[in-house]
Structures are given as C-alpha cells and as structure tokens.
C-alpha cells in the first residue's frame, strides 16, 4: 500500500461556506452539487489550506484529529430544497445521518465531495460513479442528471417525470404551478377562433387544452407511440376539433394528416425548442435546425406566430438563501455541462438568421398555491423565472 501522508491537499476555491446557526456551518460545492454539514470549526479548514497554500495529508490529519468532528453528509439534500421541509434536520447530532469520521475517513469525504483537491486548480470531473448518484439533487437537477450523464432518450422518461400515471394531470411540481397555470391563461386569452399546431406534442396533454379554446388544434410528434397514446387519451369522437398526427419537422411530407398542406395561426413548441441545441439526443435536429425553422415558417399563415415555451437560463441555477431573501448561484452559462438550456445568443441567432422577429418575451410567474408545497422553493421561483415564453413572427 502506498504512503499518502506526503500528499498535498488544496482548498477548492469554488466551495461556499454558509453559516446555519447554532454553531453549524455548511460546505456547499455548487459545481458538483455536494454538501457537508458540521460544526463551524469545519469551515476553518479553508484558512488552514489557503494560508499555507496547501498542506500535506499528515498535517491535515493531525489537525482533524485534534478535536473530533460530528458531521452530516447532506448531499442527498442538495441545494437545501428538502432541508427546509425537514424540521429535524438541524437537530442535535444524534440523528442517524450524523457520524464522527476519523481523520482519514473525513479526508476521503472532503476529497470525494471536492472541497479539497490534489491540485491547486483541479479540473472538473462530472463522472457519476454509482447508480445512486443519479437521484441526487432537486427535481430540476434530477432531470439535468438524466440529460447529462445518462443521455436517456426523452421518450423513455419525459412523460413519467412530468405527468401523473394516467397521463391526464401534471404532477405537483413547477410544471403544474408555472407552466400549466401560465398556458391555461394564455390559451384562454389568445387562442379563440384560431387554428393551432403543437410540434412535439407528446401524449397530447396541452394540445387538448388548446382545443378547448381554438377553432382547431393539431398535435404533431415524430413518435408514433406518443400519438397512439394521445388518441387513446383524447378520442376524436369526444374532441371534434382535435387531431393528432405523426409528423417529421425535418420533412413535412412524411407522416399522417397532410400537415404539410396546411397553415396555422399559431405554431407552438413546449419544452421542445431546446432539443435544437443539444446533439446528445437528436443530432439530426441540431445539424438541421435551420431547416426546422424554415419548415415551421411554411406552416404559419402570413400573420401567424411561432410560440416557444422553454426552460429559462435560471432553471438549473443552484440556489441558497431563505424564504425572504432567496439567492441564486450561476455555475455555468456559455460553457455548459448540463446542456439543458441554450444561451440567449444561441436562441436569438437561430431565430434572426431564419427570418423571424421577436414580438415579445414573457417570464411566467409561479402560482401562489405552490407556496403551501414548498415556501422556500416558491420564494426562489417567484424571484427567478424558471421558464420563458417567446412570441415570434416571420419578418416582412
């Protein structure tokens, strides 16, 4: 066995130290979404390593052994969203989540969570090393984790994480309290007597809602299984102005329903536009996104509008702070690891290069009812939008 006592450890300067009261502090590593809770003395590690510009493992172990530390590996409560809803989490260290590691064990934990590094500027390492890692983080980060690390085909998880098992309602998440509440009001106010097409309609949940107000509503998806499920959920005999068709936005002549021979007052994409910017899922869409934009234009009437509802850049922002003063931490934007949301520049360049002008951009609020589910999450999302909504028109 090799001797590691001479290994030099450095403090990771991206670590955030947060006082939690009662003599406790939290070490938060936003880039890796890791948390450790412990006595305030734990925060003094930064002084030890920074003052000496690193120290050997033997010196670090001696410092850690001078006074035992009871800590809690709080990574399962990443971003602190769940902690606030668990009133006993900050209780005395008798909770089963608390333990007293030895110096070597604590060094391993600090290293694993990237609070200390073997190099002054350690490169990011986003590898998921165990199956359980995929469940770490909040609702948002779990989606991002599936997107980044597992590259799961959207059709295999999209409906399950968004809709109830029967497919007829949205789970009690921000999908319901931001996206759905906004779209319900928007459809009622703006779709009267219009012909509407939803591209990427999935199982038809929102297309059916559009049909309640529009003259006609068509849901189009390239996945025939989704279209079959949509037709089962919302049979044509019960919804005379509603239709679901298999279609390919890259080749409008393919599919059913002769959509390529029709034009619509509104074409809408809901949580779909982002797939034009991440080659991990459907590279053909990224490679041909200009053609996608041109084909959409062909589907619009002369005064028609393209509507886009997509996750906001704040969507994957790690957040701290309390119910009265929520705080967001931006860990990436131009150079993205989660690759869920394109930059504003990427989006607008694609729009403008393909002959669209932006009519307006809306940032839908979260419904007050969500406050009863998670007061702190509500406070954050009420301050920092989680979706934005674009209205585009073909430039004259």
C-alpha positions in Angstrom: 0.0 0.0 0.0 1.4 3.4 -1.0 2.1 6.0 1.6 -0.2 9.1 1.1 0.9 11.0 4.1 3.0 13.3 1.9 0.2 14.1 -0.4 -0.5 17.8 -0.5 -4.1 18.9 -0.4 -5.5 22.3 -1.6 -8.8 24.1 -0.8 -11.2 24.1 -3.7 -11.9 27.8 -4.1 -15.4 27.2 -5.5 -16.5 25.9 -2.1 -19.1 28.1 -0.5 -19.2 28.3 3.3 -22.6 29.0 4.8 -23.5 29.6 8.5 -26.5 27.6 9.5 -26.8 28.9 13.1 -26.4 27.0 16.3 -22.6 26.7 15.7 -23.2 24.8 12.5 -21.9 25.5 9.0 -22.5 24.0 5.6 -19.8 23.4 3.0 -21.5 23.6 -0.4 -19.8 22.7 -3.7 -22.1 24.1 -6.4 -20.2 22.7 -9.3 -20.6 19.1 -8.0 -23.8 19.7 -6.0 -22.3 18.3 -2.8 -23.0 19.3 0.8 -21.5 18.6 4.3 -22.9 20.0 7.5 -20.8 20.2 10.6 -19.5 22.5 13.4 -18.1 25.9 12.5 -14.6 24.5 13.1 -15.1 22.6 9.8 -15.1 26.0 8.0 -11.6 26.7 9.4 -10.2 24.1 7.0 -10.2 26.8 4.4 -7.9 29.0 6.5 -5.6 26.1 7.1 -5.2 25.2 3.5 -5.3 28.6 2.0 -2.9 30.2 4.4 -0.2 27.6 3.7 -1.2 27.2 0.0 -1.9 23.6 0.7 -0.7 21.2 3.3 0.3 17.5 3.5 -2.1 14.8 4.4 -0.3 14.1 7.6 -0.6 17.7 8.7 -4.2 17.8 7.7 -4.9 14.5 9.6 -3.2 15.8 12.7 -5.4 19.0 12.6 -8.6 17.0 12.1 -7.7 14.6 15.0 -7.0 17.4 17.5 -10.8 17.7 18.1 -13.4 15.2 16.9 -15.9 16.5 14.4 -19.5 15.3 14.1 -20.7 15.9 10.6 -23.6 15.1 8.2 -23.1 14.2 4.6 -26.0 16.2 3.3 -25.6 15.6 -0.4 -29.0 13.9 -0.6 -30.4 17.3 0.3 -28.5 19.1 -2.4 -29.4 22.8 -2.9 -31.1 22.6 0.5 -34.5 22.3 -1.0 -35.5 19.4 1.1 -33.8 20.5 4.3 -36.3 23.3 5.0 -39.1 20.8 4.8 -37.4 18.5 7.4 -37.6 20.4 10.7 -35.5 17.9 12.5 -32.6 18.1 10.0 -30.6 20.6 12.1 -31.3 18.8 15.3 -28.6 17.7 17.7 -26.1 15.3 16.1 -28.0 12.2 17.4 -29.8 11.9 14.1 -28.8 8.8 12.1 -27.4 11.0 9.4 -24.7 12.3 11.7 -21.5 10.5 12.3 -18.0 11.1 13.7 -15.4 10.1 11.0 -11.8 9.5 11.7 -9.2 11.8 10.1 -8.6 9.5 7.1 -12.3 8.9 6.5 -13.0 12.7 6.7 -10.2 13.5 4.3 -11.7 10.9 1.8 -15.1 12.5 2.2 -13.7 16.0 1.6 -11.8 14.8 -1.4 -14.8 12.9 -2.8 -17.0 16.0 -2.5 -14.4 18.2 -4.0 -13.9 20.5 -1.0 -10.2 19.7 -1.2 -8.2 18.8 -4.3 -4.8 17.3 -5.0 -4.0 20.2 -7.4 -4.4 24.0 -6.8 -6.7 24.2 -9.9 -8.4 20.8 -10.1 -10.3 20.2 -13.4 -14.0 19.5 -13.1 -14.9 15.8 -13.0 -18.6 15.2 -13.7 -18.4 11.4 -13.8 -21.2 9.6 -12.0 -19.6 6.8 -10.0 -22.6 5.0 -8.6 -26.2 4.3 -9.6 -27.4 6.3 -6.6 -25.7 9.4 -7.9 -28.5 9.8 -10.5 -31.0 10.6 -7.7 -29.1 13.4 -6.1 -30.3 16.9 -6.3 -33.6 18.6 -6.6 -36.4 17.9 -9.1 -34.6 20.1 -11.6 -31.2 18.6 -11.1 -32.5 15.1 -11.4 -33.8 15.9 -14.9 -30.5 17.6 -15.7 -28.7 14.5 -14.4 -30.7 12.2 -16.7 -30.0 14.6 -19.6 -26.2 14.9 -18.9 -25.0 11.7 -17.5 -27.3 9.0 -18.8 -28.4 10.5 -22.1 -31.7 8.8 -21.7 -33.9 9.1 -24.8 -36.6 11.7 -23.9 -39.4 9.4 -24.8 -38.3 7.0 -22.1 -38.6 9.4 -19.2 -40.3 12.6 -20.3 -43.9 11.7 -19.6 -43.2 9.8 -16.4 -41.4 12.7 -14.7 -43.9 15.3 -15.9 -47.3 13.6 -15.8 -49.3 11.5 -13.4 -49.5 7.8 -14.2 -52.8 8.2 -16.0 -51.4 10.9 -18.2 -54.3 13.2 -17.5 -52.8 15.6 -15.0 -49.4 17.1 -14.2 -47.6 16.2 -11.0 -47.4 18.8 -8.2 -44.2 20.3 -9.5 -43.3 23.7 -11.1 -44.6 22.1 -14.3 -48.0 22.5 -12.8 -47.6 25.7 -10.9 -45.7 27.7 -13.6 -46.0 26.1 -17.0 -49.6 24.8 -16.8 -51.1 27.8 -15.0 -49.5 30.2 -17.5 -50.5 28.2 -20.6 -54.1 27.7 -19.3 -54.5 31.5 -19.1 -52.6 32.2 -22.3 -54.7 29.7 -24.4 -58.0 31.2 -23.0 -56.9 34.8 -23.8 -55.2 34.3 -27.1 -56.4 31.2 -29.0 -60.1 32.0 -29.6 -61.1 31.1 -33.2 -57.5 30.2 -34.2 -56.0 27.2 -36.0 -53.2 25.9 -33.8 -50.4 23.3 -34.3 -48.3 21.9 -31.5 -44.9 20.4 -32.6 -43.6 17.8 -30.3 -47.0 17.3 -28.7 -46.1 14.1 -27.0 -49.1 12.5 -25.4 -51.3 15.5 -26.3 -51.9 17.0 -22.9 -51.5 20.6 -23.9 -52.9 20.1 -27.4 -56.2 19.0 -25.8 -56.1 22.2 -23.6 -55.6 24.3 -26.7 -58.6 22.7 -28.4 -60.8 24.0 -25.6 -60.3 27.5 -27.0 -59.1 27.2 -30.5 -61.1 26.6 -33.7 -58.9 23.6 -34.4 -55.9 22.1 -32.6 -53.4 19.6 -34.1 -50.7 17.8 -32.1 -47.8 16.5 -34.2 -45.0 14.2 -32.9 -42.4 12.1 -34.6 -43.0 9.3 -32.1 -46.0 7.1 -33.2 -46.3 5.6 -29.7 -46.9 9.1 -28.3 -49.5 9.8 -31.0 -51.3 6.5 -30.3 -51.4 7.3 -26.6 -52.7 10.8 -27.3 -55.5 9.4 -29.5 -56.5 6.9 -26.7 -56.5 9.6 -24.1 -58.5 12.1 -26.2 -60.6 10.2 -28.7 -61.6 12.2 -31.8 -65.3 11.4 -31.3 -65.1 13.3 -28.0 -63.0 16.1 -29.3 -64.2 17.1 -32.8 -61.7 20.0 -33.3 -58.7 18.0 -32.1 -56.4 15.8 -34.1 -53.1 14.0 -33.5 -50.7 13.2 -36.4 -47.3 11.6 -36.8 -45.0 14.1 -38.4 -41.4 14.9 -39.1 -40.4 18.5 -38.8 -37.4 17.8 -40.9 -39.5 16.5 -43.8 -43.1 17.8 -43.7 -44.1 15.4 -46.5 -43.7 12.4 -44.1 -46.3 11.3 -41.6 -50.0 11.4 -41.5 -52.7 14.1 -41.8 -51.2 16.1 -44.7 -49.9 18.7 -42.3 -47.6 20.0 -45.0 -50.6 21.2 -47.0 -52.0 23.2 -44.1 -51.1 26.6 -42.4 -51.9 27.7 -38.9 -52.4 30.9 -37.0 -50.1 29.6 -34.2 -47.4 27.0 -34.1 -46.2 26.2 -30.5 -43.3 24.3 -29.1 -43.4 23.5 -25.4 -40.2 22.2 -23.8 -39.1 21.2 -27.3 -37.0 24.1 -28.8 -34.0 23.3 -26.5 -33.5 20.0 -28.4 -32.2 22.1 -31.4 -29.1 22.9 -29.3 -28.0 19.6 -27.7 -26.7 17.0 -30.1 -26.8 14.3 -27.4 -30.5 13.4 -28.0 -31.3 14.0 -31.6 -28.2 15.2 -33.5 -30.2 15.4 -36.8 -32.2 18.3 -35.3 -29.1 20.2 -34.3 -27.5 19.7 -37.6 -30.6 20.8 -39.5 -32.1 23.4 -37.1 -32.1 26.0 -39.9 -34.4 23.7 -41.9 -36.6 23.2 -38.8 -37.1 26.9 -38.5 -37.8 27.3 -42.2 -40.3 24.4 -42.2 -42.1 26.0 -39.3 -42.4 29.2 -41.2 -44.1 27.3 -44.1 -46.7 26.1 -41.6 -47.6 29.6 -40.5 -50.2 31.8 -42.1 -48.8 35.2 -43.3 -49.7 36.9 -40.0 -49.1 33.7 -37.9 -46.9 33.5 -34.9 -44.4 30.9 -33.6 -44.7 30.4 -29.8 -41.9 28.8 -27.7 -42.0 27.9 -24.1 -38.7 26.6 -22.8 -36.7 26.4 -19.6 -35.2 29.7 -18.5 -31.4 30.0 -18.0 -32.2 30.2 -14.3 -33.7 26.7 -14.5 -30.6 24.8 -13.3 -29.3 27.6 -11.1 -28.2 26.2 -7.7 -30.0 28.2 -5.0 -29.4 29.1 -1.4 -30.9 31.7 0.9 -34.2 31.7 2.8 -37.8 32.4 2.1 -37.4 36.1 2.4 -34.1 36.5 0.5 -33.5 33.7 -2.0 -30.1 33.6 -3.7 -29.2 32.0 -7.0 -25.7 30.9 -7.9 -24.8 30.7 -11.6 -22.2 28.0 -12.1 -22.3 27.8 -15.9 -23.8 29.6 -18.9 -21.7 29.8 -22.1 -19.7 26.6 -21.4 -22.4 24.2 -20.1 -22.0 20.8 -18.6 -25.7 20.1 -18.1 -26.5 21.4 -21.6 -30.2 21.8 -20.9 -30.8 25.4 -21.8 -29.1 27.2 -24.7 -27.8 30.7 -24.3 -29.8 33.8 -25.2 -27.3 34.5 -28.0 -27.7 31.0 -29.4 -31.5 31.2 -29.4 -31.8 34.7 -30.9 -29.2 34.0 -33.6 -31.2 31.0 -34.8 -34.4 33.0 -34.8 -33.0 36.0 -36.6 -30.9 34.1 -39.1 -34.1 32.3 -40.3 -36.2 35.4 -40.8 -38.1 35.7 -37.5 -38.6 38.8 -35.4 -39.2 38.7 -31.7 -42.6 40.2 -30.8 -42.2 39.8 -27.0 -40.7 37.6 -24.3 -42.6 36.7 -21.2 -41.3 35.2 -18.0 -44.2 33.4 -16.4 -44.6 33.6 -12.6 -45.2 30.8 -10.2 -48.7 30.3 -8.9 -49.1 31.3 -5.2 -50.6 27.9 -4.4 -47.1 26.4 -4.7 -46.1 28.3 -1.5 -48.1 25.7 0.5 -46.0 22.9 -1.0 -42.6 24.5 -0.6 -42.4 28.0 0.8 -38.7 28.4 0.1 -38.8 26.9 -3.4 -41.8 29.2 -4.1 -39.7 32.3 -2.9 -36.9 31.4 -5.2 -39.0 30.8 -8.3 -41.1 33.8 -7.6 -37.8 35.8 -7.8 -36.0 33.9 -10.5 -38.1 32.7 -13.5 -37.9 29.0 -14.4 -39.4 29.2 -17.9 -39.6 31.9 -20.6 -42.2 32.3 -23.4 -41.4 33.7 -26.8 -43.7 35.1 -29.4 -42.1 35.3 -32.9 -43.4 36.4 -36.3 -41.9 36.0 -39.8 -40.1 39.2 -40.7 -41.7 41.1 -43.6 
